[in-house]
Amino acid sequence: MIQYIRYILVILILSHSQVSFANVEINTILNRHKVFLLKAGGDNLNVNDILTNFNETQHRWNNINYGDAQRAEWRVSGHLQNIKVLAFNWSDPGSKWYRNKDIHNVIIRGLDNWAENKYKNPNWWHNEIGIPQLMRDILVLMKNDLTPAQFTKYLPILKQYRIAGTGANLIWSADLGLFYGLFTKDFKLIDSAVSAIVNEIRISDNEGLKPDFSFQQHGARLQMYQYGAAFLLDNIRIGWELQKSRWAYPNEKSEVLTSMLLEGWQWMARGIYTVPETMDRSSTRINELNKADVRLYIDFFKELSPARVVELDALRLRQNGAGESLKGFRHFPYSDFTAYHHKDFSFFLKTISTRTLPSESINNENLKGKLLNSGETYFMRDGSEYFNMMPVWDWEKLPGITAFAGAGRMDRKDFNGAVSDGKSGFVSVDYSLTGRDNSNISCKKSWFIFDNYMLCLMGDMHLRNISQAYTILDQARWQRTITTNKGQPAKIEKQKENLKWIRHNDFIYSTLNNNNRLSLYADTVSGNWYSINRGYSAEKINDKVFMPSIQHQAGDIAAAYIVASSGVSNTRKVLRKQPFRVIRNDAGCQAVLFKNRKAAVAFYKSGTINLKSKAISADKPCLMLVGEKEIFISGPLHQGGAVNITYNKKMFQVQLPADGSVVSFVI
């Protein structure tokens, strides 16, 4: 009997110890989230303004429209955003408002108002994710400064979550479940939520993180810095908060996230700036194009992936505007996106195929973006070139597209791919754009990237039911003096035509033959955010636009242009030194020979072409980058299988990957 009692006592002591240790772990995780929130800093809202606009009678804010029902930018959520800012300043020892009683009173009355009114939005996301996220952070910041009755009253607002979905939606909702479990000490819920998060950190066959480390959500749409940002950054923050606890991530999960950052994320931006096609519809939100900024999270990555500290420190330097730029060419075949980084600039290209989807327009966002993903090209030095240009853009003339007035959609074709040796490369597509009344422009279109030059070829061009079309070489912010072959500097004029070359921001735009019609539009233009996103104001915005273009007419069968980056002032010398020669540009093949003896060949069908004294042939469509000792090859149809290559009278059989990625063989 005595032995039995001792046994029971031991069990009780162990159980108590386990519970006590679990409580310590929970408090550690909650405190780490508070550290994260304080490190992140408060929103850019003025505390004085928040306090001044607080209605002492109604316990809500006079400058918030509580009848707003916008599905995207919901004004009513500003109520809790204000409270979060106040909670941050109440909790931050470095704030002049630290422990200020007036702030505390407003926080409590504001929370009481929300708990009583239970404001809802027609869009489920706000009710189940956005609002619970704000309440999670407020409760973490205020957890030691609320009475038990107050905490019990506000906790149901966090409980509005529902663990469901895939990709970012699952991470968001499971994160909320995790914190509800931490607050309520529901270990079964914590286990379930963490399991859902960890299982979602994977390479996905459907939505989510793809094998090339691009990220897709809402179908096959590239969403790297929108849903992908939630997936990557929320996950690494959660992993840091859970580290060394019973719920810590397995090492391989941390490595997946770090690889997404280093092999995908950082390549789709220059520093902290990105381009609209990496964000889909959210590119029509204010200040979105600097969302590649991960400096707040670098230390979390370093703690969870210590083997990659050198790469992570280099990324931080780049995002601080120092260190060395990324260098090289990278294509993401699962998302039809290409990035090229040079020490002086970056080039980005987004196309579309039968394997990817057009951008979406939902929740009254992206109202003019029907041509997004239609072969846009972006030339970036410091990130200001396109930042917040969206409200003043001509959306029928997106940078890089070949189109016509009234074009309605990009036709999705199978032939779309790229090949690279890591240093240079090219992208080729079967290009077709359709509009009303069965109007259409089609061509074979390739972009060749070598050193500081981009060459674009358009062959086998056909215009149907239209007399004139255009290729927009750029549509960027007019930042510096523009010069042309007709004058230096160019006067501020709306239109200049029949030019040979144009220079702006140390990029040189030029055509390769006299059949092209190079024009320039440069002027102050106006627009408003409301026209592209109903969540914003219709207040008029003015900006200066730089837009060179090439005009195409019925009967044109080919066109070509180059964009060269140059730090020297002698434009004519730069154009004379161009390092390539076009060998072929037609329906069957587009080929370029480079001065370093590389050749780039796009076979749209089986065929043969002579590269100086050596012939090369392929028995099926493929893309090849030919060097002196090695050929890099990919299958733009993404069908896989064998291709037979003959080069310099030698026969090779190569197995093409079905995902459009690149393989190589020695010649």
C-alpha positions in Angstrom: 0.0 0.0 0.0 2.8 2.4 0.9 4.6 1.5 -2.3 1.4 2.3 -4.3 1.0 5.7 -2.6 4.7 6.5 -3.4 4.0 5.6 -7.0 1.0 7.9 -7.2 3.0 10.7 -5.6 5.7 10.3 -8.2 3.2 10.4 -11.0 1.6 13.6 -9.6 4.9 15.3 -9.2 6.0 14.4 -12.7 2.6 15.5 -14.1 2.9 18.8 -12.3 6.5 19.3 -13.6 5.4 18.6 -17.1 2.5 21.1 -16.8 4.8 23.7 -15.3 7.3 23.2 -18.1 4.6 23.4 -20.7 3.4 26.7 -19.1 7.0 28.0 -19.3 7.1 27.1 -23.0 3.8 28.8 -23.7 4.9 32.0 -22.0 8.2 31.9 -23.9 6.4 31.6 -27.2 4.0 34.4 -26.3 6.8 36.6 -25.1 8.8 36.0 -28.3 5.8 37.1 -30.3 5.8 40.3 -28.3 9.5 40.8 -29.0 8.7 40.3 -32.7 5.9 42.9 -32.6 8.1 45.5 -30.8 11.0 44.8 -33.2 8.6 45.3 -36.1 7.6 48.7 -34.8 4.3 50.4 -34.8 2.3 51.3 -37.9 3.0 54.7 -39.4 0.0 56.3 -37.6 0.3 59.2 -35.3 -0.8 58.5 -31.7 -1.9 62.1 -31.2 -4.2 61.8 -34.2 -5.6 58.5 -33.0 -6.4 59.9 -29.6 -7.8 63.2 -31.0 -10.2 61.4 -33.3 -11.5 59.0 -30.7 -15.1 59.6 -29.8 -15.4 59.6 -26.0 -19.2 59.0 -26.2 -19.4 56.3 -28.9 -16.0 54.7 -28.1 -15.0 54.6 -31.7 -13.2 56.8 -34.2 -14.7 59.8 -35.9 -12.6 59.5 -39.0 -13.6 55.8 -39.7 -16.6 55.0 -41.9 -18.2 52.2 -39.9 -20.6 51.6 -42.8 -17.8 50.7 -45.2 -18.2 47.3 -46.8 -15.2 47.2 -49.2 -14.0 43.6 -49.6 -10.3 44.5 -49.9 -9.3 47.7 -48.1 -12.0 47.5 -45.3 -12.0 50.8 -43.5 -13.6 49.4 -40.3 -10.6 47.3 -39.6 -8.8 50.6 -38.9 -10.6 50.5 -35.5 -8.5 47.6 -34.4 -5.4 48.8 -36.3 -5.6 52.0 -34.2 -5.9 49.9 -31.0 -2.8 47.9 -32.1 -0.8 51.1 -32.5 -1.8 52.2 -29.1 -1.1 48.8 -27.6 2.4 48.9 -29.1 3.1 52.3 -27.7 1.7 51.3 -24.3 4.0 48.3 -24.3 7.2 49.8 -25.8 9.6 51.1 -23.1 11.1 53.3 -25.8 7.8 55.1 -26.6 6.9 58.4 -24.9 3.5 56.9 -24.5 4.8 53.9 -22.5 2.3 53.0 -19.7 0.2 56.1 -20.4 -3.1 55.8 -18.7 -5.0 57.8 -21.4 -3.8 55.3 -24.0 -4.9 52.3 -21.8 -8.3 53.8 -21.3 -8.8 54.2 -25.1 -7.6 50.7 -25.7 -10.1 49.2 -23.3 -13.1 51.3 -24.5 -12.2 50.6 -28.1 -12.0 46.9 -27.5 -15.3 46.9 -25.6 -16.9 48.7 -28.6 -15.7 46.0 -31.0 -16.7 43.1 -28.7 -20.2 44.6 -28.4 -20.8 45.5 -32.1 -19.0 42.5 -33.7 -18.3 44.3 -37.0 -18.4 42.1 -40.0 -17.3 42.3 -43.7 -18.8 40.6 -46.7 -15.4 39.1 -47.4 -14.8 36.1 -45.2 -11.0 36.8 -45.1 -11.4 39.9 -42.8 -13.7 38.1 -40.4 -11.7 34.8 -40.1 -8.2 36.0 -40.6 -7.6 39.8 -40.8 -9.5 40.8 -37.7 -8.3 37.8 -35.6 -4.7 38.6 -36.5 -5.1 42.1 -35.2 -6.7 40.8 -32.0 -3.9 38.2 -31.6 -1.3 40.9 -31.6 -3.3 43.2 -29.3 -3.8 40.4 -26.8 -0.1 39.5 -26.9 0.9 43.1 -26.3 -1.7 43.6 -23.5 -1.8 40.2 -21.9 -0.4 41.3 -18.6 -2.5 44.5 -18.5 -6.0 43.1 -19.0 -8.3 41.8 -16.2 -9.5 38.2 -16.5 -12.9 39.5 -17.4 -11.6 41.7 -20.1 -9.4 38.9 -21.5 -12.4 36.6 -21.6 -14.5 39.2 -23.4 -12.0 39.9 -26.1 -10.7 36.3 -26.7 -13.8 35.3 -28.9 -12.7 37.9 -31.5 -9.5 35.8 -32.0 -11.7 32.6 -32.0 -13.3 33.7 -35.3 -10.6 31.8 -37.1 -11.2 28.6 -39.0 -8.3 26.4 -39.9 -8.8 25.7 -43.6 -7.4 26.3 -47.1 -4.0 25.8 -48.6 -0.8 27.8 -48.8 -1.0 31.2 -47.2 -4.6 30.8 -46.1 -3.8 27.6 -44.2 -0.8 29.2 -42.5 -2.8 32.3 -41.5 -5.6 30.3 -40.0 -3.4 27.7 -38.3 -1.3 30.4 -36.8 -4.4 31.9 -35.3 -5.4 28.4 -34.0 -2.0 28.1 -32.5 -2.3 31.3 -30.5 -5.8 30.6 -29.4 -4.4 27.3 -28.1 -1.5 29.1 -26.3 -3.9 31.6 -24.7 -6.3 28.8 -23.5 -3.5 26.2 -22.8 -5.3 23.8 -25.1 -2.4 21.5 -25.9 -4.4 19.4 -28.3 -5.3 22.5 -30.4 -1.6 23.6 -30.3 -0.5 20.2 -31.5 -3.1 20.2 -34.3 -2.3 23.8 -35.4 1.5 23.2 -35.5 1.0 20.0 -37.4 -1.1 21.8 -40.0 1.6 24.5 -40.4 4.5 22.0 -40.6 2.7 19.8 -43.1 2.1 22.8 -45.4 5.8 23.7 -45.5 6.6 21.6 -48.6 7.0 21.6 -52.3 3.5 21.5 -53.7 1.9 19.8 -56.7 -0.9 22.3 -56.5 -1.0 25.7 -55.0 1.9 26.7 -52.8 5.6 26.5 -53.1 6.7 25.0 -56.5 9.9 23.0 -57.2 11.5 26.1 -58.7 10.8 28.0 -55.5 8.2 30.3 -57.0 4.9 30.6 -55.1 1.4 30.2 -56.5 -2.0 30.8 -54.9 -5.5 31.1 -56.3 -4.5 28.6 -59.0 -1.4 28.8 -61.1 -0.8 32.5 -60.4 2.5 33.8 -59.3 1.9 35.4 -55.9 5.4 35.6 -54.4 5.2 38.9 -52.4 1.5 38.6 -51.5 0.3 35.2 -50.5 3.9 34.0 -50.8 5.0 36.6 -48.3 2.5 35.3 -45.7 3.7 31.8 -46.4 7.4 32.6 -46.1 7.5 35.3 -43.4 4.7 34.1 -41.1 6.2 30.6 -41.2 9.7 31.8 -40.4 8.4 34.0 -37.6 6.4 31.1 -36.2 9.4 28.8 -36.5 11.6 31.3 -34.6 8.9 31.6 -31.9 8.6 27.8 -31.5 12.3 27.0 -31.6 13.6 24.8 -28.7 10.1 24.0 -27.6 8.3 20.7 -28.0 6.7 22.2 -31.1 9.9 23.3 -32.9 10.1 22.9 -36.6 12.0 19.9 -38.0 15.3 21.1 -39.6 14.2 20.2 -43.1 11.2 22.5 -42.8 13.4 25.5 -41.9 15.6 24.6 -44.9 12.6 24.6 -47.3 11.8 28.2 -46.1 15.4 29.4 -46.4 15.7 27.9 -49.9 12.5 29.7 -50.9 14.0 33.0 -49.7 17.4 32.5 -51.3 16.6 30.6 -54.4 13.2 32.2 -55.2 12.3 35.3 -53.3 15.5 37.4 -53.6 15.8 36.7 -57.3 12.4 38.2 -58.1 13.4 41.6 -56.7 16.2 44.1 -56.9 16.9 44.9 -53.3 13.6 45.5 -51.6 11.8 46.4 -54.8 9.8 44.1 -57.1 7.5 44.3 -60.2 3.7 44.0 -60.5 3.7 40.5 -62.0 5.2 38.9 -58.8 2.1 40.2 -56.9 -0.8 39.7 -59.2 -3.8 41.7 -58.2 -2.2 43.2 -55.0 0.1 45.2 -57.3 -2.8 47.7 -57.4 -2.4 48.5 -53.7 -0.5 51.5 -52.5 3.2 51.0 -51.6 3.2 47.3 -52.5 6.2 47.1 -54.8 8.7 47.3 -51.9 7.3 44.2 -50.2 10.4 42.2 -51.0 11.9 43.7 -47.8 12.9 40.9 -45.4 15.4 42.7 -43.2 13.2 42.3 -40.1 13.3 38.5 -40.6 16.9 37.8 -41.6 18.0 37.1 -38.0 15.2 34.5 -37.7 16.4 32.8 -40.8 20.0 32.8 -39.5 18.9 31.2 -36.2 16.9 28.4 -38.0 19.4 27.9 -40.9 22.9 28.6 -39.5 24.6 26.9 -42.4 23.4 29.7 -44.8 24.5 32.7 -42.7 26.9 34.0 -45.3 24.2 34.1 -48.0 21.7 35.6 -45.6 24.1 38.4 -44.5 24.8 39.1 -48.2 21.0 39.5 -48.8 20.7 41.9 -45.9 23.5 44.0 -47.3 21.8 44.1 -50.7 18.5 45.2 -49.1 20.4 47.9 -47.3 21.7 49.2 -50.6 25.2 47.9 -50.1 27.2 44.8 -50.9 27.3 43.0 -54.2 24.3 42.6 -56.5 23.0 39.2 -57.5 24.4 38.2 -60.8 23.0 35.9 -63.5 19.9 34.6 -65.2 17.2 32.6 -63.5 14.0 31.3 -65.0 11.0 29.9 -63.0 9.3 27.5 -65.4 6.4 26.7 -63.1 5.4 30.4 -63.1 6.7 31.6 -66.5 8.8 34.3 -64.8 12.4 35.3 -65.6 14.9 37.4 -63.7 18.3 38.6 -64.8 20.6 40.5 -62.4 23.6 42.6 -63.4 25.7 44.7 -61.1 24.1 47.8 -62.5 20.5 46.8 -63.2 17.9 44.0 -63.1 15.6 42.8 -65.8 12.3 41.0 -65.2 10.0 39.3 -67.6 6.6 37.6 -67.1 4.7 35.6 -69.7 1.8 33.2 -69.7 1.2 29.7 -71.0 -1.3 26.9 -70.9 0.3 26.1 -67.5 -0.3 29.4 -65.9 -3.3 31.8 -65.4 -4.1 35.4 -66.2 -4.0 37.8 -63.3 -7.2 37.9 -61.3 -9.6 40.8 -60.6 -11.6 40.1 -57.5 -12.7 42.2 -54.4 -12.7 45.3 -56.6 -9.0 45.1 -57.2 -6.9 45.0 -60.3 -9.7 46.6 -62.3 -7.6 47.3 -65.4 -5.2 44.4 -65.3 -6.5 42.2 -68.1 -3.2 42.3 -69.9 -1.0 41.6 -67.0 1.3 38.6 -67.6 1.3 39.3 -71.4 5.1 39.5 -71.7 5.9 42.6 -69.6 9.5 43.6 -69.3 11.0 45.7 -66.5 14.4 47.4 -66.4 15.3 48.4 -62.8 18.2 50.2 -61.2 17.0 51.4 -57.8 13.3 50.4 -57.6 11.8 53.8 -58.1 11.2 53.2 -61.8 7.7 51.6 -61.3 6.9 52.2 -57.7 3.3 53.4 -57.3 3.1 54.1 -61.1 0.0 51.9 -61.4 -2.7 54.6 -61.1 -1.2 56.7 -63.9 -0.3 53.8 -66.2 -1.9 53.3 -69.6 -3.0 49.7 -69.0 -3.3 48.9 -72.7 0.4 49.7 -73.0 2.1 47.8 -70.2 5.9 47.8 -70.5 7.1 45.2 -72.9 3.9 44.0 -74.4 3.1 43.7 -78.1 -0.5 44.8 -78.5 -3.1 47.0 -80.2 -6.0 49.3 -79.2 -8.8 47.2 -77.8 -6.7 44.1 -77.1 -8.6 41.9 -74.6 -6.6 38.9 -73.5 -3.4 37.0 -73.9 -4.0 33.7 -75.6 -2.4 30.9 -73.6 -0.2 28.7 -75.7 1.9 25.6 -75.0 5.1 26.9 -76.4 6.7 29.0 -73.6 10.1 28.4 -72.1 13.6 29.5 -71.4 17.2 28.2 -71.3 20.2 29.4 -69.5 23.7 28.6 -68.4 23.2 30.6 -65.2 25.0 33.6 -66.6 23.0 34.5 -69.7 19.9 33.0 -71.4 16.7 33.7 -73.3 13.0 33.2 -73.2 10.8 32.2 -76.2 7.0 32.2 -76.5 4.4 31.6 -79.2 2.8 35.0 -78.7 -0.8 35.8 -79.4 -3.1 38.6 -78.2 -6.8 38.7 -79.1 -9.3 41.6 -78.9 -12.9 42.3 -79.9 -14.3 41.4 -83.4 -11.8 38.6 -83.7 -8.9 41.0 -83.9 -5.5 39.5 -83.1 -1.7 40.0 -83.3 0.6 36.9 -83.2 4.3 36.3 -83.6 7.2 34.2 -82.3 8.8 36.3 -79.6 12.1 35.9 -77.9 14.1 37.9 -75.3 17.9 37.3 -75.3 19.9 38.5 -72.3 23.6 38.8 -72.5 25.8 40.9 -70.3 24.3 44.4 -70.3 22.1 43.9 -73.4 18.6 42.6 -73.9 17.6 41.8 -77.5 13.9 41.2 -78.4 13.0 39.4 -81.7 9.5 39.2 -83.1 9.2 37.0 -86.2 6.3 35.5 -88.2 4.2 38.5 -87.3 0.5 38.6 -88.3 -2.1 41.3 -87.8 -5.7 40.2 -88.2 -8.6 42.7 -88.4 -6.2 45.5 -87.2 -4.2 47.9 -89.3 -1.7 49.0 -86.6 -0.2 47.5 -83.5 2.7 48.4 -81.2 5.4 47.0 -78.9 5.9 49.1 -75.7 9.6 49.1 -74.9 9.0 50.5 -71.4 6.5 52.5 -69.3 8.4 53.8 -66.4 8.7 56.9 -64.3 10.4 59.7 -66.2 13.3 60.4 -63.8 16.2 61.9 -65.7 17.0 63.8 -68.8 15.9 62.0 -72.0 18.2 62.2 -75.1 17.6 60.9 -78.6 19.4 60.8 -81.9 17.4 63.9 -82.9 18.5 66.1 -80.0 20.2 66.5 -76.7 18.5 66.9 -74.4 15.0 66.2 -75.7 12.5 68.9 -75.0 9.6 68.1 -72.8 7.2 67.0 -75.6 4.4 64.5 -75.6 5.5 62.7 -78.7 8.6 62.1 -80.8 8.6 59.8 -83.8 10.9 58.1 -86.3 13.8 57.9 -83.9 16.8 55.7 -84.1 17.6 55.5 -80.4 16.4 56.9 -77.1 18.4 57.2 -73.8 16.9 57.5 -70.3 18.2 56.6 -66.9 21.3 55.1 -68.6 19.2 52.6 -70.5 19.4 52.9 -74.3 16.4 51.8 -76.5 17.0 51.2 -80.2 15.6 49.2 -83.1 17.7 46.9 -85.3 16.3 47.8 -88.7 14.7 50.6 -90.6 11.4 48.9 -90.9 10.6 49.6 -87.3 9.1 52.9 -86.2 10.6 54.0 -82.9 8.6 56.6 -81.0 8.7 58.3 -77.7 5.9 59.5 -75.4 7.1 61.5 -72.4 4.8 63.7 -70.4 3.1 64.5 -67.1 0.1 62.2 -66.8 -2.7 61.9 -64.2 -4.8 59.1 -62.7 -6.1 57.8 -59.4 -5.9 54.7 -57.3 -9.7 54.3 -57.2 -9.7 53.5 -61.0 -7.8 50.3 -60.4 -8.7 49.5 -56.8 -12.0 50.6 -55.3 -10.5 50.5 -51.8 -8.7 53.7 -52.4 -9.4 57.4 -53.1 -10.3 58.9 -56.4 -8.1 61.9 -55.6 -6.1 62.9 -58.7 -2.4 61.9 -58.8 0.1 63.4 -61.3 3.4 61.7 -62.3 5.8 61.8 -65.2 5.9 58.9 -67.6 8.6 57.7 -70.0 7.2 55.4 -72.8 9.2 54.4 -75.9 7.4 52.2 -78.4 7.7 50.5 -81.8 4.8 50.8 -84.3 3.8 47.7 -86.4 1.7 47.9 -89.5 -0.2 45.3 -91.6 2.3 43.5 -93.7 5.2 43.7 -91.2 6.6 40.2 -90.7 9.4 40.8 -88.2 10.7 43.3 -85.7 13.6 43.6 -83.3 14.8 46.0 -80.7 17.5 46.2 -78.0 17.8 47.7 -74.6 21.3 48.3 -73.4 22.5 49.5 -70.0 25.4 51.8 -70.1 27.3 54.0 -67.7 29.2 55.8 -70.5 27.7 58.8 -72.3 28.6 57.7 -75.9 25.4 56.0 -76.9 26.4 55.5 -80.6 29.5 53.6 -79.4 27.4 51.4 -77.1 25.1 50.5 -80.0 28.0 49.8 -82.4 29.5 47.4 -79.9 26.4 45.3 -79.5 27.7 41.7 -78.9 25.3 39.8 -81.1 24.2 39.1 -84.6 20.7 37.9 -85.6 21.0 34.8 -87.7 17.3 33.9 -88.2 13.9 35.3 -87.1 10.9 33.5 -88.7 8.2 31.0 -88.0 10.5 28.0 -87.5 13.5 29.5 -85.7 14.9 32.5 -83.9 18.7 32.4 -83.5 21.3 34.8 -82.3 25.1 34.5 -82.4 27.1 36.2 -79.6 30.6 37.5 -79.9 31.9 35.2 -77.2 31.0 32.3 -79.5 27.8 31.4 -77.7 24.7 30.9 -79.8 21.1 31.0 -78.8 18.6 29.0 -80.8 14.8 28.7 -80.5 13.4 25.9 -82.6 9.6 26.3 -82.9 9.6 23.1 -84.9 12.1 20.6 -86.1 14.8 22.2 -88.3 18.4 23.0 -89.0 20.4 26.2 -88.8 24.1 27.1 -89.6 26.1 28.7 -86.8 29.1 30.0 -88.7 30.8 26.9 -90.0 28.8 24.4 -87.8 25.2 23.3 -88.4 22.9 22.4 -85.6 19.5 20.6 -86.0 16.7 19.3 -83.7 13.9 16.9 -84.5 11.4 18.6 -82.1 10.8 22.0 -80.6 13.5 23.0 -78.1 15.6 25.9 -76.9 19.4 25.7 -76.9 22.2 27.8 -75.6 25.3 26.6 -77.5 28.8 27.1 -76.0 32.2 25.9 -77.1 32.1 22.7 -75.0 28.5 22.4 -73.7 24.9 22.8 -74.9 22.2 23.8 -72.5 18.7 22.7 -73.6 15.1 22.8 -72.5 11.7 21.8 -73.8 9.3 24.8 -74.1 6.3 22.5 -74.6 6.9 21.0 -71.1 6.2 17.5 -72.5 9.5 15.9 -71.7 10.8 13.0 -73.8 13.8 12.5 -76.0 15.1 15.1 -78.6 17.7 14.2 -81.2 20.3 16.8 -81.8 22.9 16.9 -84.5 25.8 19.4 -84.0 28.9 19.6 -86.1 27.9 16.2 -87.6 27.7 14.5 -84.2 24.5 12.9 -83.0 23.2 13.4 -79.4 20.0 12.2 -77.8 18.8 14.2 -74.8 16.0 13.5 -72.4 14.1 16.8 -71.8 12.6 17.3 -68.4 8.8 17.5 -68.5 8.7 20.6 -66.3 10.6 22.8 -68.7 13.8 23.0 -66.7 17.3 23.0 -68.2 19.7 20.1 -68.8 23.1 20.1 -70.5 25.4 17.8 -72.4 29.0 18.0 -73.5 29.8 18.4 -77.3 
